Amino acid sequence: MIRAPESWPNGFYMLDELDIVLRDNIIRTTTMLLQREFRLLNRSITFQQIETPCITPSSLLQSHIAANFELLKVGDMFLRPESTVGTFEALKTLYPQSANRKASLPICLWQTSRSFRNEVTAPLTHLRFKEFQQIEYQLFYSEGTKADYHQTAVNAILRLLKGFHLDTKVIPAEPLPHYSTKTTDIYVGDHETVAISTRKDFECPVVEVSVGLTRLLSK
């Protein structure tokens, strides 16, 4: 279980070797499960792991800034609050032409990220962190598809967490995040641990699965 070094302020933590092994197993298991469940809906879905920088230009976070998101500023840029913006830019980089991007759909880009938020300082038991780790999957798909990727992701993650014998509950997000048409939050105990959103802030529909690794390792 993660813990905070005594000399560090609240909101920071350390992982030991067992935590790291558990984290890596969660990443592998979650990815394999989502691959299987999404491909049962559409066998043509491709999965690709990527990495993007933690430093994010302010021009790419304008909607977060407008929503007064808890951003951490570094010079004239920001530490990313999530990896989504980087993933959006990665898809454009992999497929620079709009027609090629459309032809690549459906495609899931995913990354294990360190994210940063200027959250209110609180004891570690509240699971509020300045820096934390997530797995984020962005499934890009064509407008008008009949496949219910959102609910499929919810069902898959619930099955995963129940397999870990964790107490879970599903709560629709209220109010919705500024980027979402639908968000389903999955709580482990009293803490939101997974968020599944259908996003409206890209040129095509996107289902995002965001798994709070740091919160899972706190259980």
N, C-alpha and C positions, 0 to 999 in steps of 0.2 A: 504494500500500500504506500502511495506517495506520502511524503511528509515534508515539512518546512524546516530548513536549518534555523536554529534558534537565533542566530545573529542577523538573519535576513528579515526585512519587513513583511507584513502580511501580503498575500497575493503572489508569493513566490514559493517554489517547491523543488524537490530533487527526486530523481528516480534512482533506485538501485538496480543491480543486474537482473534480478527476478522481474521487476517492473518492466524493464526493457524487453525481456523475453515475452512476457504476457502481452505487451503492446504490439509487438511484431506478430504474434499469433492472432490477435484481434484483427489486425490489418489484413492478414492473409485470409482468414476465415470470412470476414465481411465481404471482401472483394470477390471471393469464389462464390459466395451465396448470391450476391446481387447479379453476377454474371449469369449464373444458372437461371435465376428467376426471370430476369429481363429477356434472356434468349428463349425462354419458353413462350414468351409473347411474340418475339421477333428474332428469328435465328440469324439475321443479318447484322445485328448489333455488334459493333467492335468496341473493345475496351483498350484504352491506352493510358499508361501511367506517365505523368509529366511532373516537372518541377518548375516553379516560377519564383521570382525574387520576393523577399519579405518587404523590401522598400517599394512603395507604390506612389507614382506621381499623383498629385492632387487632382489633375485633370480627369483621372479615371475614377475618382471617388466623389464626384459632385453630388450624386444623389444621397450618399452617406452624409456628406457635409450638410446638405439641405435638411436632412432628417435629424440633425444634431446627434449623430452616432458617436459612440464613446471612442474617438480616435486618438492615437498617440502620434504626435507630430515629431518629425526628425528633420531639422532644417526647413527646406521648402517642400518636403515630401512627408509621407506618412508611413508608419508601420502598418501592414495590412491587417484589417480586422477579421478577414476571412480570405480564402484563396480564390474566390469566385471571379473577381476581376481579372486576375492573372490567367485563369483558365479560359475566360472569354477571349482574351488577347491571344492565348496559345492556339485556339482553334483558328483564328484569323491568320495566324502566322503559318500554321500547317497547311491551310487552304486559303491562299490570298484572294482568289477569285470567288465571288459570291456564288457563281454557278457550281464551282467545284465543292464549295462548302455544302450546298444543298444536296449535291450528289453523294456526299460522304455520310449523310444521315441515314439511320440513327447511329450516333457515336457517343460513347461515354468516355470523357477524359476525367482522370482522377489524380489526386495527389494527397500525400500526407504532409500537413503544413503546420508550421508554427504561426500562430496568430496572436495579435496584441490588441488589448483594449484598455482604455483608461477608466477602469471600473472602480467603484467605491471600495476603498480599502476595508476588508472584512476578515474575520478569522478564517483559517483554511477550511474549517468545518462547513462554512457557507459555500465553499467551492466557487469563489469569485477570484479570478486570476488576472494578473497583468499580462502574462504570457502563458499560452496553453497550446496543446496539440489537438488537431482534428484530422479525420479523414473526410475529404469532401469529394463527392462524385457529382459530375454534371452530365446528365444524359440529354443530349441535343436531339430533337426529333422533328418530324415534319408536322406542319399545321394540319389539323383535321384527322389525325390518326385515331383509330378506335381503341387502341391499346391503352389500358389504364395503368400507366407506369407509376403514377403516384401511389395508388393503393397497393400495387404489387410491392413497392419499396417498403411501405408501412408494414405489410404482412411479413415480409422477409426479415426486417429488423426485429420485429416482435418475436418471431421464432428464434432468432439468434439470441436475444437477451433472455428469453425464457429458458433456452438451453444452458445458459450460465446460472440458472436458478435465481434470477433477479426479479424483484417485485416491480412490475411495470404498470403504467397507465397511460392512456392516450388522451390528449387534450388538444382540440383544435385551437390554434393560436388566435388570440383576441386581445388587442387589435392585430390585424395582419401587418407583417413587415412591409415597408414601403415598396419592395421589389416583387411582391408576391400576389398571386390571385388565390392561392390556397396554401396553407401551411399546417402541418400536423406535427405537434410536439409529442415526443415520447419521454415520459419521466421514469427515472429509476429512483424509487423512494420519493423524496420530496424535491428532487432536482431534475430540471430539464437536461436530458443527456443526448437526445437525437432530435434534429429538426428536419422534416421532409417538406420541401416547398416546390410548388409549380411557379416558376419565375416568369415575369413579364418584361424583363429589362434587357432582352437580347433580341436579335432579329428573327429567331425561331423559338418555339416553346422549349423550356428546359425544366427537367425535374432534378432537383438538387437534394442529395442525401448528405447531411452533415452530422458526423458522429464525433461526440466529444470524448476523445481518448483519455484526456486528463481526468475527466469526471468518472469515466468507467474505471480507471485505475485507482480511484479514491474509494471504491466500494469494497 
